[in-house]
Amino acid sequence: MKKDKTTMNITELTDDEILAVGEPMWIELIRASNEGKYGKFIRNFDNSLIQGFNEIEIGKQFAKSELTRSLSELYDFLGLIRRGKHVTVLYRVRSTKKEGEWLGRLVLGCNEKNEIKIFGASVF
């Protein structure tokens, strides 16, 4: 999603505007994680985040972690936290193989081209 502002700050968007972009990114992360597809997993990541990754280590995580390979596509949106130039989207996440619930975190922001990108993502 692009805005026509010179410098866009994602925190100025409404909750609905943020979720309209974030939800498809979140579901794509879940699917890519379950399939162990690294390229698809990082597709919407900001370059600053990608540069800090070690593809071999992430591949090991996909291979060894039962949780990262069994995330349910059914999740609950918990809320948004706006801070600085980023918005954190929080989800309650479940596994298709493990009992319990986890906290999903998706950090969104705008890059230098005013494109909304992922600046962080985790399940813990």
C-alpha positions in Angstrom: 0.0 0.0 0.0 1.3 3.4 -0.9 0.2 6.8 0.3 0.9 10.0 -1.6 2.6 11.8 1.2 6.3 12.7 1.0 7.0 10.9 4.3 4.3 8.6 5.5 4.0 7.5 9.1 2.0 4.3 9.4 0.8 5.4 12.9 -1.3 8.0 11.2 -3.4 5.4 9.5 -6.7 4.1 11.0 -6.9 0.7 12.5 -8.9 -0.5 9.5 -6.3 0.8 7.1 -3.5 -0.9 9.0 -5.4 -4.2 9.2 -6.3 -4.1 5.5 -2.5 -4.3 4.8 -1.4 -6.3 7.8 -3.8 -9.2 7.7 -2.8 -10.5 4.3 0.8 -10.2 5.3 0.2 -12.1 8.5 -1.6 -15.0 6.8 1.2 -15.2 4.2 3.7 -15.4 7.0 1.8 -18.2 8.6 1.5 -20.2 5.3 5.1 -19.7 4.4 6.2 -20.7 7.8 4.1 -23.8 7.7 5.5 -24.7 4.3 9.1 -23.8 5.2 9.4 -21.5 2.3 12.0 -18.9 3.2 11.7 -16.7 0.1 7.9 -16.4 0.5 8.3 -15.8 4.2 10.5 -12.7 3.8 8.7 -11.4 0.7 7.2 -8.4 2.5 10.1 -7.7 4.9 11.9 -4.4 4.9 15.4 -4.7 3.4 16.9 -3.6 6.8 15.4 -6.7 8.4 16.4 -9.1 5.6 20.0 -7.9 5.8 20.2 -9.1 9.4 18.9 -12.6 8.7 21.0 -15.7 8.3 19.2 -17.9 5.8 20.8 -21.1 7.1 19.7 -20.4 10.7 16.1 -19.6 9.6 16.1 -22.8 7.5 17.1 -24.7 10.6 14.3 -23.1 12.6 11.8 -24.1 10.0 13.1 -27.6 9.9 13.3 -28.1 13.7 10.5 -26.1 15.2 7.2 -28.0 15.4 5.4 -24.7 16.2 6.7 -22.8 13.2 5.5 -25.6 10.9 2.1 -26.0 12.5 0.6 -22.5 12.9 -3.2 -22.4 12.6 -4.6 -20.0 10.0 -7.3 -19.3 12.6 -6.1 -16.6 14.9 -7.5 -13.7 17.0 -6.7 -10.1 16.5 -5.8 -8.6 19.9 -4.9 -5.0 19.1 -2.5 -2.4 17.8 0.3 -0.6 19.5 1.6 2.6 17.8 5.1 3.7 18.7 7.4 6.0 16.8 7.2 5.2 13.1 5.9 1.6 13.6 2.7 -0.2 14.5 2.8 -3.6 16.2 -0.2 -5.8 15.4 -0.9 -8.4 18.1 -2.5 -11.8 17.5 -3.5 -14.8 19.6 -2.1 -17.8 17.7 -2.6 -21.5 18.0 -0.9 -24.6 16.6 -2.5 -27.4 14.7 -0.3 -29.9 16.6 0.6 -28.3 20.0 -1.8 -27.4 22.8 -2.0 -23.8 24.0 -1.9 -20.3 22.7 1.0 -18.0 21.6 1.3 -14.3 21.1 1.9 -13.3 17.5 3.6 -10.0 16.8 3.8 -8.2 13.4 5.7 -4.9 13.3 4.8 -2.7 10.3 6.3 0.5 9.1 7.0 2.4 5.9 10.3 2.2 4.0 11.9 5.0 2.1 9.5 4.5 -0.9 6.5 4.9 1.5 5.7 1.2 1.1 4.3 -0.6 4.1 6.7 -3.4 5.0 7.3 -5.8 7.8 10.0 -4.7 10.3 9.5 -7.5 12.7 7.5 -10.7 13.2 7.5 -13.4 15.9 5.4 -15.9 17.7 6.2 -16.5 21.3 
